[in-house]
Amino acid sequence: MVKTCEAEAHDAIPKTLIKVNIEKALALLKSAGYEEISDAGVMCVIKHDNLESSLYAGGRVLVKTADSQTAENEAKNIFNIIEDALS
């Protein structure tokens, strides 16, 4: 589910409870061309195609964009890439 978090960001929240191994997810994202901005262990900030996103261990993805369709597409892309880091 993607919802507006603030004027310039959208939240993507999984419908089911998941846990993300941030270290593994970050490695998968980097190998897919994402740039690591920061890694706090329980969340990381990444950048791809001029979109900055935050990925949280609980599965939440915050995409910094005002466009909901762009946010939804980016969140789906992130979830597809990190599938092997989910539990």
C-alpha positions as CSV (number, residue, x, y, z in Angstrom):
1,M,0.0,0.0,0.0
2,V,1.4,3.4,-0.9
3,K,0.1,6.5,0.9
4,T,1.1,10.1,1.1
5,C,3.4,10.7,4.1
6,E,4.0,14.4,3.4
7,A,3.8,16.7,0.4
8,E,7.1,15.4,-1.1
9,A,7.1,11.7,0.1
10,H,5.1,8.6,0.0
11,D,5.1,5.5,2.3
12,A,4.9,2.0,0.9
13,I,3.8,-0.4,3.7
14,P,3.6,-4.2,3.1
15,K,0.1,-5.7,3.6
16,T,1.7,-8.5,5.6
17,L,4.2,-8.4,8.4
18,I,7.7,-8.9,7.1
19,K,11.3,-8.4,8.4
20,V,14.1,-7.1,6.2
21,N,17.7,-8.0,6.7
22,I,19.0,-4.5,6.0
23,E,22.6,-5.6,5.4
24,K,21.6,-8.2,2.9
25,A,19.0,-5.9,1.3
26,L,21.6,-3.1,0.9
27,A,24.0,-5.5,-0.8
28,L,21.3,-6.6,-3.2
29,L,20.3,-3.0,-3.9
30,K,23.9,-1.9,-4.5
31,S,24.4,-4.8,-6.9
32,A,21.3,-3.6,-8.8
33,G,22.7,-0.1,-9.2
34,Y,21.4,1.7,-6.1
35,E,23.7,4.1,-4.3
36,E,24.0,3.8,-0.5
37,I,23.5,7.2,1.2
38,S,23.5,5.8,4.8
39,D,23.1,2.6,6.8
40,A,21.9,2.8,10.4
41,G,21.5,-1.0,10.8
42,V,17.7,-0.9,11.3
43,M,17.2,1.2,8.2
44,C,19.1,2.5,5.2
45,V,18.8,5.4,2.8
46,I,19.4,4.6,-0.9
47,K,19.3,6.6,-4.2
48,H,18.4,5.4,-7.7
49,D,17.5,7.4,-10.8
50,N,17.5,10.7,-8.7
51,L,15.0,9.2,-6.2
52,E,16.0,8.9,-2.6
53,S,14.3,6.2,-0.5
54,S,14.5,4.9,3.0
55,L,14.1,1.2,3.7
56,Y,13.2,0.1,7.2
57,A,13.7,-3.3,8.9
58,G,9.9,-3.6,9.3
59,G,9.4,-3.4,5.6
60,R,8.3,0.2,5.2
61,V,9.8,2.1,2.3
62,L,9.6,5.9,2.2
63,V,10.1,7.3,-1.3
64,K,10.9,11.0,-1.6
65,T,8.7,12.2,-4.5
66,A,5.5,14.1,-4.8
67,D,4.2,11.7,-7.5
68,S,2.3,8.7,-6.1
69,Q,2.8,6.5,-9.2
70,T,6.5,7.1,-9.2
71,A,6.6,6.2,-5.5
72,E,4.6,3.0,-6.1
73,N,6.8,1.9,-9.0
74,E,10.0,2.5,-7.0
75,A,8.7,0.7,-4.0
76,K,7.7,-2.3,-6.1
77,N,11.2,-2.3,-7.7
78,I,12.9,-2.2,-4.3
79,F,10.7,-5.1,-3.0
80,N,11.5,-7.2,-6.1
81,I,15.2,-6.6,-5.7
82,I,15.3,-7.4,-1.9
83,E,13.1,-10.5,-2.0
84,D,16.0,-12.7,-0.8
85,A,16.5,-10.4,2.2
86,L,12.9,-10.8,3.5
87,S,11.8,-13.1,6.3
